[in-house]
Amino acid sequence: MFRTRDFVLLFVTIVFLVMAIGATFINSYRNPNSEETPLKFVESQDVEYSAETYSPKPLSRDANLAEMRSKIAASDLTIAAPAKEEEVVPEEVMEEEVEQETKFIAQKCSNYNPFLGTWNSSDLKSEVTNTSRIFYRELAVVPKPVIGTTSTEQIPSEPSRDIVVQLPLFPLFKTNVSCLPSDVVGIAQDGSLIRNSESGLYGVFGSETLVGYALDGYPIYGSSSEKLDECGGSSSTGSYAYYVTPQAEHILNCFRANPLSL
């Protein structure tokens, strides 16, 4: 509860505030030219606004073009269509698979020597026996007279053979190859010697042409597209044979069976 002293103090304060406010209003009323401008309240007025739309006069297409030409001529400008950018197509890098062909070298024996012996292929014949392929030459034999007969009644004897070369008909294929003892690697169909450096001579024939026989007994055919082994042969046809490569330096690089020495 308020005490008497507090009530009196509150009352005095209120009276003081009322007197101060009243003095301020009286002073303002007496001095109208003071810097402080009294507030004036004005009644609001409704103002009406109107909007006008501007519609340009439509021009024809010819008129627009003519106006554009005149503006271009006046400004001395040149309008060009933008250059079409060429589409850059990324180059496709084709990875070519290059097969590296293995080049084999002729395996010459330590006692390798070129063949310098005499060889006569005239009248040389060939024959196949049960186990061999022989190259021979027939020798004429003068018949011996038989006692008690005249010369016209002599009995002719069978001609003898001079076997020059006898090659195996069924060579024994070896995993470990044999080296080349000389430059002669085989015998041709006509009986002449096949020298290892004559790949260009026999390379003109096809893979079905039998050139001759190697000194180990395997046949030698013309040029072939088959992949050849280290000796220059292949078993693609079912049986082993050598093939001539025209671009190669040698016909054979080694022997797949034991070769015959001339």
ABEGO torsion letter per residue (X at the ends): XBBAAAAAAAAAAAAAAAAAAAAAAAAAAABAABABBBBBBBBBBBBBBBBBBBBBBBBBAAAAAAAAAAAAAAAGBBBBBBBBBBBBBBBBBBBBBBBBBBBBBBBBBAABBBBABBBBABGBBBBBBAABBBBBBBBBBBBBBBBGBBAAABBBBBBBBBBABBBBABBBBBABBBBBABABABBBAAGBBBBAAAAAAAAABBAABBAEBBAAGBBBBBBBABBBBAAGBBAAAGBBBBBBBAABABABABBABBBBBX
